Amino acid sequence: MTLFGPDISSYQRGLALSRLQHASFVIAKTTEGSYYADGDYDEWRRQAATLGKPFMWYHFLTPEPTMLQINNNRAHVQDFALPGMLDCEPSGNNPGPTLPEIMAYVTVAHAAGLRIKLIYLPEWYWQRIGSPDLRPLLALGDGVSLVSSSYVSAGGPPDAIYPGDESAGWISYGNVVPTLYQFTNQATDAGMTMDYMAFRGSEAAFQQLFNPSQGDDMSTFATGPVNVGNGAQTVICVPPANYGSAGWGNVWFSLGADFGEAHLRVAAYIHGEGWHVIDDVTVSADEDRVNPFGGPLPVATQKISIVRNTGGPAVPVAYLIEAVAR
């Protein structure tokens, strides 16, 4: 199932949300920098509430001081329970933010009560800022997801021009799979031209973007032994971290040993990327559990393979998986 929703601003002034024929949700501009507030935002917010339509605001990030922008954003969001999106790209003389600047803004915004849940950071701009690892974004606040863009050339109704669930806009970059994909700026709906986004999943899964996280309280865990013997292999299917419609968030994986020191090859299979291999992981009885990945599992990890390196002793080893809901 694929849901569609527009990204609107005062360019669509006069739009009645009740006339939208293809929108399962709406994202509307509220502010830009410290100097601008969209005059149509509040009316669309009220219309969406009347219609019972999922609604998000978005703020366009500029190089100005963080608190000046956050104060402007807070003054115009109106409803702090609403989730929001941070638009991160260059515009005019604005060169666009770096990843550390984006993360710093989100951190302060969350502390100020603004529920930023989406980061619009198109792949072309991600490449321009050095193709950084985007996984640190996912750990911010109560959960942040990536929005990509890759436009089709034709205009028309969004469901007619959408390039499909396997199109380029869904390919991961920065080790993160996009949650929303802005696929056009030429969609027609309610007699107007506008940007449109797609979400792969059900309405219930989409609503997960709106629900506050419960933090890092453990939702589930699993443990088991690692097979003994030179070259012995153990394959573990894990919840797909921060990916898919089931609603899993961060997933942690660790190993513990007793009666000696074990040497293991540990590999994670990531959807769309393949195997990420760590050739020699040392797990000692005299130390705490070992996390080979140094933090949550990479986004969209599907399975983990553990192989006993040859020549080592048959030390007992167990694995632990801890997962939380998004």
N, C-alpha and C positions, 0 to 999 in steps of 0.2 A: 504494500500500500504506500502511496506517495501523496503527501499533503502539499498544498501550495498556499503562499501568502505574499502580499505585496510589501514593499519597503516604500513608504510614502513620506512626503514633506509638502511644504507650501507650493511646490510645483503642481500638486494635484488639488489646489485650493477649490473648495466647493464640492469635493467628492462626498457623496453619501455612502457610508459603509454598507447600508442596507441594499445598495444596488450592485455590490460586488457579487459576481456569479461564481467565482473560482477560488475565493479566499476562505481557507480554514482558519487562518490567523492573520493578524495585522501587526506590522512593525512601523512605528511613526517617529519621525525626528522630533526631539524636544529641544535640544540645545546644541550650540557649537561654541567651543572655547569658553571665554568668559563674557563674550560680547553679544551673543545672539540667542534668542528664544523663538522657536517656530510658533507663529500666531495661530496656527490651525490645530496644534497638538491637543489642546485641552478639549476642544469640541469632538475630535475623533476619540479621545479617551472616554468621554461621556457616551458617545454613540456605541462604542464597543461594549461598554458595561450594560447598556440597555439591550443590546442584541445578544449578550452572553457570549461574545466572540473573544477568544484568547488575544491578548493585546500586549505588546512590548513597546517601550520607548527606546530611542537611541541617541547617543551623544557623539558628536564629531570631535575627536581629540586634536588639539592644536599644541604648539610649543609653549604656550603660556604657563604660568605657575599653576601647579596642580590644584591648590586649594581655591584659587579664583575660579577655576573651571567647575570644581565640585560644588562650590557655593551657587554658581549659576544653575547647574544641573538640579541641585536639591530644591532651589526656589521654584522650579517649573515642572518637576515630575508630578507633583500633586499627591500621588498615591504611592507611598514607599513600599507597599506590598507588591507592586508591579515589578517584573523583571525587566532588565535593560540590556542593550547591546552597545559596545564601544566600537565606533567606526575608526579604524586605524589605516590611514592612507595619506599620501600627499595631496595638496590642493593649492593651486596658485603659488604663492611664495612660501607656503608651508611645506617643508621638505618631508614631513611625516615623522612619526615617532620610531625610536629604536625599541627592541624588545624589553630592555630594562626599564625604559620610560613607560611602556604599556603596563608592565607588571607593577611598577610603583604606583601608577594611577589607580589600577584596580584595587590594590591593597588598601590605599587610603580611602577610596570610594566605598569599599565594603565596610570599613571602620566607621564611615559617615552614614551608614544605613542605606546606601544605594546598592540594589541587588543586580549587579552586572553579571549576566549569565552567558553572554555571547561576545566573542571577539571577531569582528569583521576584519580579516587580515588576508587579502587576496594573495595567491601564490606569486604573482609577478612582483608584488611589493615585498613579500617575504624574501624572494631572491635578491632584491635590491639591497636589503639590510643585512645580507650576508648568510642567508639560509640557516638561521639558528634553529636549535632544537626547541620545539614549542611545547614539549611535555610539561615544563614547569608551570605553564599557564593553567593546566588542569587541576593543579593542587591549590589554587588560590581560592580563598573564601569558601562559599558553599557550592563550588563547582562551576567551572567556566568551560564553554565549548567553542570550537572553531567554526567560523563561517567563511566559505570560499566563494570565488566568483570565476566564471569562465562563460562568456556570452555567446549565445547562438546569434547568427546573422539575421535571421528572419524575424519579423514581427507577427503578432496575432494572439489569439487566446493562449494563456499560459499552458494549459494541458495539451494544446495542439503543437506548440513549439518546444516543449520540454524535451531535451535530448536523451533522456532515459536514465535509469538507475545505475547503469554501468558506465556513464559518460565521464569525461576527464575531470569534471568538477568534483567528483567523489574520490579521486585518488589522493592518498595521504601525502602530506609534506610536513617537514619538521617533526616526523614521527607521530603525527596526529592525523586521524581521519576526520574530515569535516562532518559536522552534525547538520548544518544547513548549507545549501548551495544556491547562490544567486546566479541564475542562469540566463537572465536577459534584462535589458533596460528598455525593451520595446514591446512588452506585453500589453495587450489591450483588454480592459475590463471596465465596466460601467461607463463606456464611452470615452475613456482616458487612456493615455500611454503611461506606463510606470514600470519600475523594477519589480521583478518577481523572484521569490525564493522557493526552494523545494526542501521537503523533509521526508526521509525514507522511514516510514513506520506508521503506526496507528495513532489515532487521536489520543489514546491513553498514554502512549509512549511520548508523544509531543508534550503532554501536560507535565511530564517529569521535569521539563526545562523550567517550569514555573514553580515547582515545589521546593521549598527550602531543604537543603541537605540536613541530615541528622548528625552531621559531623563524622568523626571517625569511630563511632560506636560500631563494634563488629556485628555485621549482619549475618555472616556465616563463616565457618571455617571447616577445614578438612585436614587430616593428617594421615600419614601412612609410611611404610618402610620403603627404602631404596634397595632394590635387588642386589644381592651379594654375589661376588665372583668377578674375576678379571674380565672386563668387556661387557659385563651384565648391563642391560638397558632397562630403564623404567620410564614409561611415558605417562604423563599426567595431563588430563584435560581440565583447563581452568576456566572460571568465568571470564568472558571477553572484556577485559578492562576498558572502561569508558567507551564502550562501543556497542552498537546494536540496540534493539528495542526492548531488551529485557530489563534495562535500568541499572546494570552494574556500574559502580564507580571504580575507585582505586582498588587494586588487588595486589597483595603482598605475598611474596614467596620466600621462604627461608629454609635452611638445612641445619640439623644438629647431629652430633656424633657422640659415641661413647667408646671407651677402651682403645684409644689411639687416634690416629690421624688418617683421614680419607682424602683421596685426590679424585676429583670428578670433572668430567666434561658436562657443562650445562648449556642447553640451547633452548631459546624461545622461538616459536614459530608465530610470526605476526602477519595477520591478514593483509594481503596486497604487497608484502615486502619479502616474505620468506624467512629463513632461519637467521637468528642472531646468536652467534656461538661464543661462549667463554670456554677456552680450552682447558684451563686448569684452575679449579676452585678447591681450596684447601679448607676442610672442615675438621676441627680438632675437638677432642673430648675436654680439653682444658680451657675452652673458650665458649662464649655465648653462641647462640644461633648465628649463622652466616646468611646474609642477603646478597646473593651474587650480583643483583642488579642495582644495589645501592639505594633503592627506593621503591616506589610502586612499579609494577610490571609495565612495560611499554604498552601504549594504547593498542587495543585490538589483538592482544596476545591470545592465541587459540589453544596452544598446547606447549608443554615443556618436556624436553627429553633429557634424561640424566644417564650418563654412561660412566661406569667405573673405569678409571684409567688403569691400564695393565701394569702389573708389577707391584701394586700396593697391597697392604694387608686387608683382610676381610672385616673391616671395622663396621659395626652397626651404624647406619645412618637413617634418619627419618626426615621427611619433609613436612612443612606446615604451609597451608594456604589460608589467608585471611582476606575477606572481601567485604566491601560496604556497598550500600545502595547509592545510586547517583542522587 
